[in-house]
């Protein structure tokens, strides 16, 4: 029922990215008929705009459509005069404010800001805080659906519509006006506050049921509605008045008031402090240096009363896992797991850069003759583009060819390489030249560039531009690796840059395209729907095609010397990778509700997630849609190898056996965690299968057999340029990097390994990496690298081959041990050398479990003996982690904040690093996991 309804109401997302089965094709035809897509209005005569050697038009081709309502009527953005000429970021969490997809709803559909949810209506803004998940769609979907606890507005407000009046990176201000009253409310991701401004009426809060008052301080009122606690803040001197479910306050000469959802009633005093520090904007800044990506998220505020300019903001899981900034004890429920509150207008995250390589390294596992045969099958095909005509399928075909160019080059098949390059150039030039059967057209109202023939709503709904264009940019990046002249601005580079500006524009002042159209910097991932016109909010299905764009930016920026573009790609990829890990794959098993019986979702919605796709319930495609296309940008998936194994196991359970239709994609996915198993499946078929339409036997053969030879990606090590990667097999690491520059480059890896890479070349080297001062090293415990796994036996190790296990944490014996180690479980590594990394901090990620015991609290101290003389010069004690009395692993990280720090960090010279973990409270033992990627300590050293 739910899947049918979603298709009938939108045709968003993919709908049918593969040739649909008859049932799906029939459903699609019914859906098109149901929404009544009529003929397009006749466009004005198009002008051709030159763009280097290419061109595009400023009006749609005859017989085509631009953005429309669901009945086919043309639609323009709903914006106030203040922002009428500003490019609107479609494909956002709040896009229904600006894109009126449904003609009978001039306000909005539900918008999921988290922790709060919102929906605009004539009388103001509905506000909800969903905390209980529902399992719907035959158990295939979980959702925290919007349900209004209250509506905030002005007395008498009855606006005919709601428009977008202002926006920034993750906040938006909707606007209401009815001739007598005007009302604005600033809302955003992670914001527990709603900041309201109005004229012409009193502040009015209408609750869904009669509220319970827990605090009445005149202009500050604490109420409980539907089990949720809210604080209402009117200007000083005002007073809230309650009449049934209506609460009002006169504003006097003021025009502002606010409300906040509270994590508990005793938080009122803290939240009151920031009630009149109104958020006026939000902005992220990023940098990628030395193998790390840092991002700082900042809110700007205005003091309506007093001088307070701080605020409170709730961090998503993908953020608090990677920040060392102090967090409060306050938390919220969300569809993305627990959100943790920071008392500040800024916070910073830091992650290892997830590398992107043009191709996997050369290896002895590949038979060149066999690979040559597979390459020739593609290069000599009668139609290498498989009949593709629209933007999406043309893109898929371009991507398939692009993956083979560096593979052909790697084995000396230069003629095949150049033939593939010629095919890509020819097709791209057709699309990049206005007036032919395929072209790009610019829409001045929506500030977007759309390719025609369009597909899957990329024209009428502005869906999926980042999916479609990712393949074009990726193909251009591969071309640039071999032909710099072709991507010059005077040639075809200007058109590529238009596609980049349309989908991933880093400029907030560009008048032609919005800032990061599809990427939601706070949510950590992209959204696919241009209009967001669903009860469940916005959605994204193929997170991997979003990653494909980020990887393409890394490669294109590297190939053209545009470091800013390269670093943007690194930020987008690294951020979205963690979001995928947590919200699509639930790698930590801390996000999906316990009642949702799946280990992965095919689609993430604002309200939750769904084990489904837009076009089929086939498990292979549900699992595979977040894998394709497999490229050198897919290596990030290997960071959570246990999650990959769970993912494949679930697919086979749901499928009733191994994959058949998308077997090549799923073999390649499995090879990121278990190359030997994937190769056995390839060998069992021996090339007798039909590739997925974006894949080829040549690429799959090269991918699987290379990883079987060099090992799975080792994500504990990163290079200091983003076009590098490391693989590990049986204790031996293989290092690879591509240098797009014109001079030789030395790449340094985080474990100390260096690699000299000639200009415009790929280099590969094997070895243990780094330098170990120990003359008799323990091969199971190398003392190099800045990321260590906990190993049973009290060892910290950079090795990734030890088996998973668990150690016991002793009982606190009923005494408060907070801050003082008591019978700790100790892990240690000696003879470590390293220099402090500027701006970095100690980080750890541990899984702990107290079983069903009540009131336990594991606590961690990390200590540094800088010279190995037995005296610890630096000790960092972190706040304890209160476990729940439910069996199952819980994640404990440095995000809890430091409790106490003594001493200073300095250069490690034969030093010792120690991690101690003990139970600070309670009367019972608990466990800590060892030997996995979820049992690691990262020290702030190179």
VENKA-V933137 format. One record per helix or strand of 3 or more residues. SS is the DSSP state (helix for helix, strand for strand). FROM is the first residue (numbers start at 0). TO is the last residue. Records with the same first field share a line. If there is no record, write none. Layout:
SS = FROM-TO, FROM-TO
This chain:
helix = 1-9, 21-34, 94-96, 264-271, 316-319, 367-378, 390-409, 413-430, 464-481, 483-486, 492-503, 542-559, 562-583, 618-623, 634-638, 640-654, 662-669, 674-684, 696-709, 893-895
strand = 47-50, 53-56, 116-120, 123-127, 133-135, 140-142, 149-153, 162-166, 170-176, 181-187, 192-198, 202-206, 211-215, 219-224, 227-233, 240-242, 245-248, 255-261, 276-288, 291-302, 311-314, 338-342, 345-351, 438-442, 447-451, 602-604, 607-609, 723-728, 731-738, 744-748, 753-756, 760-766, 786-790, 794-796, 804-808, 824-833, 842-848, 856-864, 873-877, 889-892, 897-902, 907-918, 925-929, 935-937
